[in-house]
Amino acid sequence: MNRGARNHDVLAILVGGGPAPGINSVIASATIEAINSGLQVVGIRDGYRWLAEGDTSHVVPLTIEDVSRIHFTGGSILRTSRTNPARDQATLERVVKALYLLNVRYLICIGGDDTTYGASRIAEMTRGRIGVATVPKTIDNDLPLPENAPAFGFETARTVGAAIIEALMEDARTTGRWYLAISMGRKSGSLALGMCRSAGATLAVIPEEFSGDKFDLQLVVDTAVGAIIKRRASGRDNGVAVIAEGIVERLDQNALPSNSTFQRDAYGHLHIADIPLGMLLRDKVREELAALAIDATVVPKDIGYELRCAKPLPFDVEYTRTLGYGAVRYLLNGGSGALIAITGGHVTPVTLEELCDPATGRIRVRMVDTRAEAYQVARSYMIRLEPEDLEEPQLSHLAAHTNLSAEAFKAKFLPSVTATVQPK
């Protein structure tokens, strides 16, 4: 038994935010290590949801027998929710009081940036009475982990997503159509770019490519239309464009359907799933193609929910077992208020203060670095209009596949070409 643990100390585990492959592996490894160290372990169901109401009844004891074979399963045996435990001071106080009533000495929160933010407020308020550690998970891969390490679940999501993209590419070749595949990724385009690069899709469109706080939907439409024209000019009438859903948060909302209610979740995020981005882009792309006298079939396809509860790859199983073990060791060694990461094969606690944006007090979001070679390689293999395509002789060659003159073609597509990051 660890000298820092007493056999009546309780370690609680909860899951917040969207599902990600590997959650159950964290739960399993943390439970096993905690019990072997002399702790009692309980799972808190539905994230912070019931704690935020002061309800302590949605708690289940966890044993080694309960968790010994769950590490290779998808989903979360404890379920999850997006409840914000720190939406106001009264809610935070109810959460902390509920944890005290459960005799919780240690708390492991499995989640993304919002769950981590909630954990940081609990750690701050309890001042060491409850040791708090967070384990980073998100298929969006947007947590600022050291050494640019992936968040757990991302590698599995990318692999499963790439397989879907490959199937769409084959269908596109077989039927002579275009797919607009909308990928999850609230802020970062990492998942969209990763799936595109892994599958060899025609192109990816991510928010990091556009400058400024907001940009016009027409730039996205023309980027897709330009790719369709360039493919046709090379003798191909099909393709798959992977588009990160996070572009919605950067668009002028006047461009979105008037019947959209723009609901927001407990953390104030726009509920992107309620916005029919795929159909909106499909309709706009079809209109543009018709105006250019181009006959093409364009079909939207959302990719995301299929990825979140997929069976984790061995990479994510191994990764998450180390994270769960590391979280328990960190807490029993007297730590609190950190996110558990792995650098160079070693468990590395990162303080929540290091992760926060001083301006907002919220966890920083890691975006795709468009200056890095990883992005440049992906971009170099895409089929999309580039500045040299708007110069002769390529300009006239492309314009000939539309009803536009060379000058009109350049005038139309120059804004979308110059609005995005250019390859080095």
N, C-alpha and C positions, 0 to 999 in steps of 0.2 A: 504493500500500500504506500502511495506517495505520502510523505510526511506532511504535505500541505493540505491533504484531504482528510476529512473526518467522515465516518461511514454514514452520518446522517446528512451530510451535505448533498444538495440536489443540483444537478446540471440539467438545464432545460434547453431544448432545441426547437427552433421554429423556422418556417420557410416563408419568405415574402416575395411579392412580385410574380412575374410570369414563370412558368415551369422552364427547366433546362435539363438536358440529359446529364445525369450524374448526381442529382440531389440525393437519391437514396443511398448512394455510396458514401457521401459525407455523413449522413445520419448513421449509417452502419459503423463506419470506422470510429466516429466520435463516441458512439454508444459503447462500443467494445473497449476502447481505450479508457473511457471514464469508469466503467464498471470494474475493469481490471485494476484501476487506481483507487478503488474503494468508494466511488461515488454512486449515488442513486441517480437514475436518468429518467426524465420524463419528456414526452413529446407534446408540444403545444399545437393543437390543430388550428388550421386556418390562419396561420400567421398571427398578426397583431389583432385580428378582428375582435375576438372575444375579450382579450385583455383590455382593449380600448373601452369596453363597456363595463369593466370591472368584474367580468365573469370568469371564474376560475374552474368551471366545470368541464371545459373542453380540453382536458389533459389526459394523456394516456401514459402509463409506465412503460418503459422500454427495457427489454432484456436482451442478452446476447442471442438467445434462441429466436427472438422476434426479428432480429436484423441480420442474422448471419448469412442469409442468401439473397438479400435484396440489392446488393451492390450492382448487379448487372441488369436491373429493371429500370424502366423509364418512369416518369411521373414523380409523385411525392406521396409517400405513405402518410404524411402529416397534412396533406393538401397544402393550399397556399391562398393568400389573398393580397390585395393591394391596399389594405387599411393603413392609414398614416397614423402612427402612434404619437406623433408630435404635431398634429394639426393645430392644437392649441394647448395651453398649459393644463387645463382641466383633464384633457384626454391623457396627456403624458403622466399626470399624477395618478390617474386610475390604472394605467399600465404598470407603473412602478409599485403601487400598492398591491395589485394583484400578484405580481411576482414575489413580493414579500410574504403575502399570505400563503403562497405555494412553497415557501422556504427555499426559494431559488438562490443559490450562492453563485452559480455560474450560468451564463446565457450564451448560447451560440446561435447567431442569426445567419441564415443562409439566404443570400439575395443579391440584388444589384445595387445601383446607386441610391435608390429611394430607401430600400431596407437598411442599407449601410448608414444613411443619414439618420433614420429612426434609432438605430443602435447607438449611434454617437450621442444622441440626446439622452438615452437611457443611461449610458455610461457616465455622462456629465452630471446627471441628476443624482445618481446613486453614490457617486464619489468613492468607489471601491467596495461598497457593501455588496454589490453584485459585479463580478468580473464579466466583462462583455467582450466577445470576439465575433467578428463577422467573416464569413467565407464567401468570396465573390463568385457570383454566377450570373451569366447573361449570355444568351445566344447573340446578342447585339455586339458583344466584344467591345463595349465602350467604357469599361472601367480603367482608370489610369494606373495599371499595375506596373511594378518595376520591370525594367529590361523588356518592356513591351510584350510581356507574357500574355497569352490569351486567357480570357476568363473561361472557367470551365463550362462545358456545354457547347462552346462555339465550334470546336473541331468536329463534334458529332453532327451539329446542325449544318455545318458547311458540307460535310460528306453526304448526308441525306439529301440536302438541297441540290447539290451538284448532280446527284443521280436523277432527281426530278427534272432538272434543266436538260440533262443529256437525253432523257426520254422526249421532252418537248422539242429538242433540236431534231431528233429523228422523225417525230411527227410532222414538224415543219417541212423537212426535206421531202417527206412522203406526200404531203398534201399541198405543198406550195403555198404555205401561209406564214404569217408572222405572229409571234407571241410577245405580248408585253407582260413579263413576269414581275409582279410586284413583290418585293422581298421585305420581310420585317427589318426593322432598324429605325428606332424612333428618332435618334439624333445622328448616329454614325451610319455610314454606308459600308461598313466593314463586311457585314454578312453578304450584301449584294455583290460587292467586289470580289469577295472570296469565292462565292458560288460561280460567278462569271469566269473568273480566272481558272478555277479548277475544272470546269466543264468545257471551257473554250467557247462560251456563248459569244454572240456577235458583238455585243457591247453592254456595258453597265453605265447607268446614270446615277450618280450619288450627289448628295447635297454639298459635300466638301469641294466639288469642282466649281461651284459658282461663288463669285465674290459678293460681298454685301450681305446685310441682314435678311433682305427679301429679294426674290427674283420672280420674273414673270413666268407663268405656266407655259407661255408660247415658246420659251427657250427650250424647255424639256420636249415639247411637241416637235419642234424643228430639229432637235438633236436626233430624235427617233426617225423622223421623216428623211433627214439627210442620210442616215445609215441605210434606210430602205433603198434610196436612190443609188447610193454608192454600190450596194450589193447588186442591184439590177444592172448597173453599168458593167459589172464584172461577170454577168451572165447567171446570177443567182436570184431567185424570186422568193427566198425564204430566210428566216432568221429568228433569233430570240434576243430580245432586249431585256436585261434585268434592271429594274428600277427600284431604288430604295424608297420605302414608304415615307421616310423622314423628310423627303422634299416637301411634303404637305405643310410641315411647320414653318417652312421658309417661303411659302407661296403667299401672295396677296390673297386674302380670304375672299375678296370679291370675285376671284376666278373660280371659286368652289360653288357647288350646287346651292341654289338659294334655299332649298329645303333642308340643308344640313343644319343640325342644331348645335354643333360644336360643343358637345358635352365634354367635361373634363373629369379626370379621375381624382382620387383622394390627394394626390400630390400636385394637382393643378395642370397635368399634362392633357393636351388635346387627345380625345379618344379617337385615334386614327382609324381604328377598325370600322367606325361608323361612316367614314368618308369613302365613297366608291371610287377610289383613285384609278383603279384599272379601267373601269367603264368610262370614266371621264376622259382619260388619255386616249382610250380606244376611239371614242367619238370624235375627239379633236384631231387625232391622226387620220382617221377616215375622211374627215372634212378636207383636210389639207391635201391628201392624196387625190381626192376627187377633183379639187381645184387645179391640180397639176396634171390632170388627165392620166393618172396612174391607177390601174386596176389591181388591188391587192386585198387579200383577206387578212384582217387584223383581229386577234383574239386576246382578251385579258386573262391572266391566271394569277391568283394570289398564292404565294408560297410563304408559309410561316407556321401556322398551327400544327402542320404535319411534323414539324421539326422539334417542337418543344418537349414532347414526351417520348421521343425516340429512344430506343435501347442504346445506352452509351457505348461508344467505341472503347476498346481497351485503353487508348490514350486517356480518355476522360475518366475511366474507372480508376486507373492507377493514380492519375492526378488528384482526383477527389478523395481517395483513401488517404493520401498523404496530407491533404488539406484538413480533413476531419481529425486525424491523429494530431497534426500540428496545432490545431485550435485548442484541443484539450491540454496538451503539454504547455502551451503558452499560458493558459489560464491557471493551471496548477503551479506554475513557476511564478505566480504573482502578477501576471500581466493583465491589462484591461484596456479597452478602448482602441483596439487595433484591428485591422483587416489582415487576414492570414494569406500570404502569397508565398510563392516558391521562386527563388533565384539561385541559379547555379546548382540546382539539386537540393538546396537547403531551404527549410521553412523560414520565412522572413516576415515578421510582423511589421506592418506599415501603419503608423498611427493615423487615426481618422483625421487629425488636424492636417497631416501632410496631404491628404486626399481632397481637402475642402478648397473651394474657390473663395479667397478672402472677400471678394466683392459681394458674393451671394450667400456665403455660409453653407452652400450645398456642395455635394460631392462633384468634383470636376468630371467632365465627360471627355473620354478619349476619342478623338476624331481620326479619320484616315489622314495620314500625312502624305499629301500629294507631291511632296518633294522627294519622298523616299523611292528607292529603286523598286520596291515591291509594287508601288502604284505605277511607276513608269513602265515596268515590264507588262503589267496588265493592260495599260493604255496602248502600248505598242502593238498588241495583238488584236485590238478591237477594230471593227470596221465602222468608222464614223468620219464625218467631214472634218478635215484639218485645214489649216491656213493654205497649204500648198494646193489643196483641191480647188481653191477659189482663184487660182492663177492658171494662165494658159500653159500647155494645151489641155490640161485636165478639166478646166472650167467648161469649155465648150463641149467636151465629151460627156460630162455629167448633165449639163443643161439639155443636151439632145434627147435625154430620156424623160424630159418633162415638156410642157408646153411653154416654157419660159425662154427668153433670150439669155445669152450668157450674162449680160449686164444685169438683167432682172433676177437671175438665179443668184448671182453674187450679192445683190442688195438684200434679197430675202434671207439668205443663210449666214451672212456675215455676222449678224448679232449673236446667233447661237454659237458660232465657232469662236468668236472673240470673248464671249462671256464665260467660257470654261477654261480650266487650267490647260496649258499647252504642254505637249510632251517635250522633254529635253532633247 
